[in-house]
Amino acid sequence: MTIPDTPAIAAQGLRKSYGDKVVLDGVDLNVAEGTVFSLLGPNGAGKTTAVKILSTLIAPGPGTGPIRIGGHDLAADPQAVRAAIGVTGQFSAVDGLITGEENMLLMADLHHLNRRDGRRVAAGLLERFDLVEAAKKPASTYSGGMKRRLDIAMTLVGDPRIIFLDEPTTGLDPRARHDLWRIIRELVSGGVTVFLTTQYLEEADELADRIAVLNDGRIAAEGTAEELKRLVPGGHVRLRFSDPVAYQRAAFALAEAARDEQALTLQIPSDGSQRGLSAILGRLQAAGIEADELTVHTPDLDDVFFALTGPGLTGVTPTRAATTGSAPTGAATTNEALTDPALTGLAPQSLEAVR
């Protein structure tokens, strides 16, 4: 994907420490307009800290380079940045003591909308997020999914073109999570840029145009989901047989396969491509053998996540994907020193972002 000259979010050398604990250690970010950018990482990797800095809730650390959000310099004009963004934090900013409609009108007041415009915007968003029937009920009676929808609806009152979603689906059931995915896709199709942090790898795979894996305060790898998956070896084809004789003949024909004599299965290294699969099937066909079951496994984002953030990686210096032959030139890059961090940042709140 080509990054435009004026990206929605651009940060160079993002740094932040708390005492002697380095949370962000020179993180570069470049997010294209009208896309979903997902920041992955284990607990304490610095995801929320990055969101808090980019949304003006906390100051970056010394040594941080220029940061531009929506074309505005964060250091020189933070108020212009706040006017261009919306923030939905890990923890809901919904006030449970008042109704959903009153929460929306409160947000309209914070955005200095007049009474008529505030009611018009609130009514439109409540309808868009399927909250009309619940609008007059206290928000404390809402389900988790309804509260999350209301939270995002409140974030949209000011019509932001850039939205930060910090682990927005944590704790939601699968149906509510998929409903929120639909909303995010609709926002992006309307030209909104979404900066998403999540621990659900499936979520990043489903939504993100580009993904960065943050570990030990640094970007361990960045690229599209497919580019990141190609960084990790381990793809294979699994063949299962019910006939022990056919199994033995197949094991002879596919000498490189890992064997499981008890389960009568063979596992052959493969990149999952059509060419690779055809080659395996061609060898079986030439030997007159037919497997009872064939499954193809290619590395997924879980594999990428564990490979880049797992234990025992201290001091490892990964190479660029382009030099390994795993991905196209410039597609995905890796940084060095992958270790487990320990600091968990605090979540920003939507109301704080507009004050």
C-alpha positions as CSV (number, residue, x, y, z in Angstrom):
1,M,0.0,0.0,0.0
2,T,1.4,3.4,-1.0
3,I,1.6,5.9,1.9
4,P,0.5,9.4,0.9
5,D,2.7,12.5,1.4
6,T,0.4,13.7,4.1
7,P,-0.6,10.6,6.2
8,A,-3.3,10.8,8.8
9,I,-0.8,9.9,11.6
10,A,2.9,10.4,11.4
11,A,5.3,10.0,14.3
12,Q,9.1,9.7,14.4
13,G,11.0,8.2,17.2
14,L,8.2,8.1,19.7
15,R,9.7,7.8,23.2
16,K,8.3,7.5,26.7
17,S,9.7,6.3,30.0
18,Y,8.4,6.1,33.5
19,G,11.4,6.4,35.8
20,D,13.9,3.9,34.6
21,K,11.3,1.8,32.8
22,V,11.4,2.5,29.0
23,V,7.9,2.0,27.5
24,L,8.4,3.4,24.0
25,D,11.9,3.3,22.6
26,G,12.0,5.1,19.3
27,V,8.7,4.0,17.6
28,D,8.0,5.3,14.0
29,L,4.4,5.3,12.9
30,N,2.9,6.2,9.5
31,V,-0.8,5.7,9.0
32,A,-2.5,6.3,5.7
33,E,-5.8,8.2,5.5
34,G,-8.9,6.2,5.3
35,T,-7.3,2.9,6.6
36,V,-7.3,0.8,9.7
37,F,-3.9,0.6,11.3
38,S,-3.6,-2.0,14.1
39,L,-1.0,-2.0,16.9
40,L,-0.6,-5.4,18.4
41,G,1.5,-6.4,21.4
42,P,1.4,-8.2,24.8
43,N,0.2,-6.5,27.9
44,G,2.5,-3.7,28.9
45,A,4.1,-3.4,25.4
46,G,3.2,0.3,25.2
47,K,0.1,0.2,23.0
48,T,-2.0,2.4,25.3
49,T,0.9,4.7,26.0
50,A,1.2,5.3,22.3
51,V,-2.5,6.1,22.0
52,K,-2.4,8.5,25.0
53,I,0.5,10.4,23.4
54,L,-1.0,10.6,19.9
55,S,-4.3,11.7,21.4
56,T,-2.6,14.5,23.5
57,L,-3.5,12.9,26.8
58,I,0.1,12.7,27.9
59,A,3.3,14.3,26.6
60,P,5.9,12.3,24.7
61,G,9.3,11.7,26.2
62,P,12.5,13.6,25.5
63,G,14.1,12.7,22.2
64,T,10.8,12.1,20.4
65,G,10.7,13.4,16.8
66,P,7.9,15.4,15.2
67,I,4.4,14.1,15.5
68,R,1.6,15.1,13.0
69,I,-2.0,14.1,13.4
70,G,-4.5,15.1,10.7
71,G,-1.9,17.5,9.3
72,H,-1.4,19.3,12.6
73,D,1.8,19.4,14.6
74,L,1.0,17.8,18.0
75,A,3.5,19.9,19.9
76,A,2.7,23.2,18.3
77,D,-1.1,22.9,18.0
78,P,-2.5,20.2,20.3
79,Q,-6.0,21.8,20.2
80,A,-6.2,21.4,16.5
81,V,-5.3,17.7,16.9
82,R,-8.0,17.3,19.5
83,A,-10.5,18.8,17.2
84,A,-9.6,16.3,14.5
85,I,-9.7,13.1,16.6
86,G,-12.0,10.9,18.6
87,V,-10.8,8.5,21.3
88,T,-12.5,5.4,22.7
89,G,-10.5,3.9,25.5
90,Q,-10.2,0.4,27.1
91,F,-12.8,1.4,29.7
92,S,-16.1,2.9,28.8
93,A,-16.6,6.6,29.2
94,V,-20.4,6.1,29.3
95,D,-22.1,7.5,32.4
96,G,-24.3,4.8,33.7
97,L,-26.4,7.1,35.9
98,I,-28.0,8.9,32.9
99,T,-29.7,7.7,29.7
100,G,-28.0,6.9,26.5
101,E,-29.5,10.0,24.9
102,E,-28.3,12.2,27.8
103,N,-24.8,10.8,27.3
104,M,-24.9,11.8,23.7
105,L,-26.3,15.3,24.5
106,L,-23.6,15.7,27.1
107,M,-21.0,15.0,24.5
108,A,-22.7,17.4,22.1
109,D,-22.4,20.1,24.8
110,L,-18.7,19.4,25.2
111,H,-18.3,19.9,21.5
112,H,-20.1,23.3,21.8
113,L,-23.0,22.3,19.6
114,N,-26.1,24.4,19.9
115,R,-29.2,22.7,21.3
116,R,-30.9,22.0,18.0
117,D,-27.7,20.7,16.3
118,G,-26.8,18.6,19.4
119,R,-30.2,16.9,19.3
120,R,-30.0,16.3,15.6
121,V,-26.5,14.8,15.8
122,A,-27.4,12.7,18.8
123,A,-30.6,11.3,17.2
124,G,-28.8,10.4,14.0
125,L,-26.0,8.6,15.8
126,L,-28.4,6.7,18.1
127,E,-30.2,5.5,15.0
128,R,-27.0,4.6,13.2
129,F,-25.8,2.5,16.1
130,D,-29.2,0.8,16.7
131,L,-29.8,2.5,20.1
132,V,-33.1,4.3,19.5
133,E,-35.2,1.9,21.6
134,A,-32.7,2.1,24.5
135,A,-32.1,5.8,24.2
136,K,-34.4,6.7,27.2
137,K,-33.0,4.0,29.5
138,P,-30.2,4.4,32.0
139,A,-26.9,3.4,30.4
140,S,-26.3,1.2,33.4
141,T,-28.9,-1.2,32.0
142,Y,-27.1,-1.6,28.7
143,S,-25.3,-4.8,27.7
144,G,-21.6,-4.7,27.1
145,G,-22.0,-4.5,23.4
146,M,-24.6,-1.7,23.7
147,K,-22.3,0.3,26.0
148,R,-19.5,-0.1,23.5
149,R,-21.7,1.1,20.6
150,L,-22.8,4.1,22.7
151,D,-19.2,4.8,23.6
152,I,-18.2,4.9,19.9
153,A,-21.3,6.9,19.0
154,M,-20.2,9.5,21.6
155,T,-16.8,9.6,20.1
156,L,-18.3,10.5,16.7
157,V,-20.4,13.5,17.9
158,G,-17.6,15.8,16.8
159,D,-17.3,14.1,13.4
160,P,-13.6,13.2,13.8
161,R,-11.7,12.1,10.8
162,I,-9.2,10.1,12.9
163,I,-10.4,7.7,15.6
164,F,-8.3,5.9,18.2
165,L,-9.9,2.7,19.4
166,D,-7.9,1.2,22.4
167,E,-8.9,-2.5,22.7
168,P,-12.6,-1.6,21.9
169,T,-13.9,-5.2,21.9
170,T,-12.3,-6.5,25.1
171,G,-14.9,-8.5,27.1
172,L,-17.5,-8.5,24.3
173,D,-19.2,-11.7,23.1
174,P,-18.6,-12.8,19.5
175,R,-21.8,-11.3,18.2
176,A,-21.2,-7.9,19.8
177,R,-17.6,-8.0,18.5
178,H,-18.7,-8.7,15.0
179,D,-21.3,-5.9,15.2
180,L,-18.4,-3.5,16.2
181,W,-16.3,-4.7,13.3
182,R,-19.1,-3.9,10.9
183,I,-19.3,-0.3,12.4
184,I,-15.5,0.1,12.0
185,R,-15.7,-1.0,8.4
186,E,-18.5,1.5,7.7
187,L,-16.5,4.3,9.3
188,V,-13.4,3.5,7.1
189,S,-15.5,3.3,4.0
190,G,-16.6,6.8,4.8
191,G,-13.0,8.0,4.8
192,V,-12.3,7.8,8.6
193,T,-8.9,6.7,9.7
194,V,-8.9,4.1,12.6
195,F,-5.9,3.5,14.8
196,L,-6.8,0.2,16.6
197,T,-5.0,-1.5,19.4
198,T,-6.2,-5.0,20.2
199,Q,-5.2,-8.3,21.7
200,Y,-7.5,-10.2,19.5
201,L,-5.3,-11.3,16.6
202,E,-8.4,-12.3,14.5
203,E,-9.6,-8.8,14.9
204,A,-6.5,-7.3,13.4
205,D,-6.5,-9.9,10.6
206,E,-10.1,-9.0,9.8
207,L,-9.9,-5.2,9.9
208,A,-6.4,-3.9,9.5
209,D,-4.9,-2.7,6.3
210,R,-1.6,-2.6,8.0
211,I,-0.4,-4.1,11.3
212,A,2.6,-3.3,13.6
213,V,3.7,-5.6,16.4
214,L,5.0,-3.7,19.4
215,N,7.3,-5.5,21.8
216,D,9.7,-4.1,24.5
217,G,8.9,-0.6,23.4
218,R,9.9,-1.1,19.8
219,I,8.2,-2.1,16.5
220,A,9.2,-5.8,16.1
221,A,7.5,-6.1,12.7
222,E,5.2,-4.2,10.4
223,G,3.3,-5.0,7.2
224,T,0.0,-6.3,6.0
225,A,-1.4,-9.4,7.6
226,E,-0.2,-11.6,4.7
227,E,3.3,-10.0,4.8
228,L,3.6,-10.7,8.5
229,K,2.5,-14.3,8.1
230,R,5.2,-14.9,5.6
231,L,7.8,-13.9,8.2
232,V,7.1,-17.1,10.2
233,P,8.0,-20.6,9.0
234,G,5.9,-23.6,9.9
235,G,3.4,-24.1,7.1
236,H,2.6,-27.7,6.4
237,V,0.3,-30.1,4.7
238,R,-1.1,-32.9,6.9
239,L,-2.2,-36.2,5.4
240,R,-4.2,-38.8,7.2
241,F,-4.7,-42.4,6.2
242,S,-7.0,-45.2,7.4
243,D,-5.1,-48.0,5.6
244,P,-1.7,-48.8,7.2
245,V,-0.3,-50.1,3.9
246,A,-1.3,-46.8,2.1
247,Y,0.3,-44.9,4.9
248,Q,3.6,-46.8,4.6
249,R,3.7,-46.3,0.9
250,A,3.0,-42.6,1.3
251,A,5.8,-42.3,3.9
252,F,8.2,-43.9,1.4
253,A,7.1,-41.6,-1.4
254,L,7.3,-38.5,0.9
255,A,10.5,-39.3,2.7
256,E,10.8,-35.7,4.1
257,A,7.5,-36.0,5.9
258,A,7.2,-36.1,9.7
259,R,5.5,-39.3,10.7
260,D,2.9,-40.2,13.3
261,E,2.7,-44.0,13.2
262,Q,-0.1,-44.2,15.8
263,A,-2.4,-41.7,14.1
264,L,-1.3,-42.8,10.5
265,T,-0.6,-39.1,9.6
266,L,2.2,-37.5,7.7
267,Q,3.2,-33.8,7.9
268,I,5.0,-32.3,5.0
269,P,6.6,-28.8,5.1
270,S,4.7,-26.5,2.7
271,D,4.2,-22.8,2.1
272,G,0.5,-23.5,1.4
273,S,0.7,-22.3,-2.2
274,Q,-1.2,-24.0,-5.0
275,R,2.1,-25.0,-6.6
276,G,3.4,-26.6,-3.4
277,L,0.2,-28.5,-2.8
278,S,0.1,-29.7,-6.4
279,A,3.6,-31.0,-6.1
280,I,2.7,-33.1,-3.1
281,L,-0.5,-34.5,-4.7
282,G,1.4,-35.2,-7.9
283,R,3.9,-37.4,-6.0
284,L,1.0,-39.3,-4.3
285,Q,-0.8,-39.8,-7.6
286,A,2.4,-41.0,-9.3
287,A,2.7,-43.6,-6.5
288,G,-1.0,-44.6,-6.8
289,I,-1.8,-43.4,-3.3
290,E,-4.8,-41.6,-2.1
291,A,-5.0,-39.9,1.3
292,D,-8.3,-40.1,3.3
293,E,-7.9,-36.6,4.7
294,L,-5.8,-33.6,3.7
295,T,-5.5,-30.3,5.7
296,V,-3.3,-27.3,4.9
297,H,-1.9,-25.1,7.7
298,T,-0.3,-21.8,7.0
299,P,1.1,-19.5,9.7
300,D,-1.5,-17.1,11.1
301,L,-1.2,-14.0,13.2
302,D,-1.1,-16.1,16.4
303,D,2.1,-17.7,15.1
304,V,3.5,-14.2,14.2
305,F,2.6,-12.8,17.6
306,F,4.2,-15.7,19.5
307,A,7.3,-15.7,17.3
308,L,7.9,-11.9,17.8
309,T,6.8,-11.5,21.5
310,G,7.5,-14.9,23.0
311,P,9.9,-15.7,25.8
312,G,13.6,-16.4,25.1
313,L,14.0,-13.8,22.4
314,T,16.2,-11.3,24.3
315,G,19.1,-10.2,22.2
316,V,17.6,-11.7,19.0
317,T,18.2,-9.5,16.0
318,P,15.7,-10.3,13.3
319,T,16.4,-9.4,9.7
320,R,14.3,-7.5,7.2
321,A,11.6,-9.7,5.5
322,A,13.1,-8.6,2.1
323,T,16.4,-10.2,2.9
324,T,14.9,-13.6,4.0
325,G,12.9,-14.0,0.8
326,S,9.7,-14.3,2.9
327,A,8.1,-11.1,1.7
328,P,8.4,-8.5,-1.0
329,T,11.0,-5.8,-0.7
330,G,9.9,-3.2,1.9
331,A,6.8,-5.1,2.8
332,A,7.5,-5.9,6.4
333,T,10.4,-4.9,8.6
334,T,11.6,-6.1,11.9
335,N,13.4,-4.4,14.7
336,E,15.8,-5.9,17.3
337,A,15.8,-7.0,21.0
338,L,12.5,-8.7,21.4
339,T,11.7,-9.2,25.1
340,D,8.7,-9.2,27.4
341,P,7.9,-5.8,29.0
342,A,6.1,-5.4,32.3
343,L,4.5,-2.0,32.4
344,T,0.7,-1.7,31.7
345,G,-0.4,1.8,30.7
346,L,-3.6,3.4,31.7
347,A,-6.5,3.8,29.3
348,P,-7.6,7.2,27.9
349,Q,-11.2,8.2,28.3
350,S,-13.3,9.6,25.5
351,L,-14.4,12.6,27.5
352,E,-10.9,13.6,28.4
353,A,-9.9,13.8,24.8
354,V,-12.4,16.6,24.0
355,R,-11.8,18.7,27.1
